[in-house]
């Protein structure tokens, strides 16, 4: 419900700004009749027409205080200064100066908020000198009111930034949790795939040996050949059962259940970098050759793990650069970030570097990961590029 209200107020910003100005406009309208009966001798009171024009000039800029708080404050301050020069007494619409002051303190930096507060204090001093008794007590009372409005805006700004920080940290924690869950699921699938490989390799080896034995004994020892065929049948059933069990576990861990997508490779790197959770860029040098799908998957996982580490350990405001250098004999993958580097905390149960070394080691490459001098972190992997065989 609160989300819908927030969406509605965002899509009707001008209407909400008008509603915020409406109470002050109603006050000015309510006091318009007394100003119509006040004599204008001496130029201290503008009459109904002057009152209306000044009120409109002071209130209309408040409709843009959300988008341009400094401009709105400058406009109402200049109008009020012109009113002071014309020796026109203060009007209810002059409260717009305080409203604009609060908006500057709430939405702008402390430097601009301090400048706006000093301008408002100057205006209070000029008003006391011209229209009131120029005493310290009256100026002090006006200053207390202005400082209260100013501090209220600063407090609201501090609280807003604090809540935004909490929301950002909550979103980051949620992304990290989802990422860790996906990494854990991927690690489990990798373990199951290795187990599946061991099962299939063992059982197929047994089947091949038994089939060779049956082929040699089929003429000289039919009974031994029959026993070998039975063993082949038994081993094949056991292999199928193990494969169904393990593949079933893999399917249960998949989100879609029935969607089978190809493994990612070099073509998906740009999408990975764009959705890394940290500002990242992809830079390539050279022309990519024909890499095997397994090697492309290894490159993809190395970049994914490096970007994940930058997100988890780089700190706020971290950005990353992914570089692929396609050489004639090797592919160099370099992922660097400008985060905390050596100062970042290390997770005691992290297995990312071990996984990267295993993937690169399968293709005879090497990988290193270390903090950079002066800050940041670098992951560097070198994978040999398969050379085409001569015909």
Secondary structure, DSSP 8 states (H G I E B T S, - for coil): -HHHHHHHHHHTHHHHHHHHHHHHHHHHHHTHHHHHHS--GGGSS-HHHHHHHHHHHHHHGGGGTTT-HHHHHHHHHHHHHHHHHTT----GGGGHHHHHHHHHHHHS-HHHHHHHHHHHHHHHHHHHHHHS---HHHHHHHHHHHHHHHHHHHHHHHHHHHHHHHHHHHHHHHHHHHHHHHHHHHHHHHHHHHHHHHHHHHHHHHHHHHHHHHHHHTTT-HHHHHHHHHHHHHHHHHHHHHHHHHHHHHHHHSSSSS-------GGGHHHHHHTSSSEEEEEEES------HHHHHHHHHHHHHHHHHHHHHS-TT-EEEEEEEE-SSEEEEEEEE-S-GGGS---TT--HHHHHHHHHHTTT-EEEEEE-TTS-EEEEEEEE-------
